Amino acid sequence: MKYVIDSKTYENHINDEVHLYGLLHQLAFLAGKAKDEKDLENLAETAKRYGEIAEEKFAAWRIPGRYLVFGDRKDLAELKAAELTPLTAVLKEHDAKIREKQRAATADDPAYIISGSAFRMLVGDLFDLLAQYSFLRNRVVEVKTEKRLARLQKNLSGENPSIRRMYRRWGFAEDQVVTCYDILETTLRRAHLTPYDPEEAAEDGIGCGRCCALCGDHSCEDDYD
């Protein structure tokens, strides 16, 4: 069975091994230099402290006590689940990302990342537009005379300041207006969307549920909606 280990977990194990080697090497050095009772007392005190350090590290490794006694690999199942990922699962995830990338390219339907603030801004503006449409519809329906129609036309003849504010939030310059669907789509994409690359996202840890499950830190999931 082949596994993949997170680089940080692997480096932590290496650092612990180097630390323990240094303690053992220092202990052997002190033992070789001991010449009198005082040296032996210092050696015993040092050995006691080094033993405490070893116990602390062993507890952090979460190796089951049963494994020390019986050496049964089945007892390491929980530890493997916490620190290792089967290679087959990693390859399956990688293949899925490649297929998604190919699907998006073929279907001309690329994926994007949008920040939470930009998403909420667009939802708010869509709601405002719906509200303004409902308000205007009610006023048009209520028009019964030419006088009221003329008044309504006068009120609508000027530029709506809320629409201009939306333009600025969407990414348009002061002198720009929306004249077709493509202009609106291009501006919103350029101002608020970031192309999503599955491979780059995996390297950056974006949307990596497996990483969060290992480290226990789900804060990265709050960065994107």
Helices and strands as residue ranges (DSSP letters): E 3-5, H 7-33, H 37-61, H 65-70, G 73-76, H 77-83, E 84-86, H 87-107, E 112-114, H 116-142, H 146-157, H 161-170, H 181-192, E 193-195, H 198-204, H 209-215, G 219-222
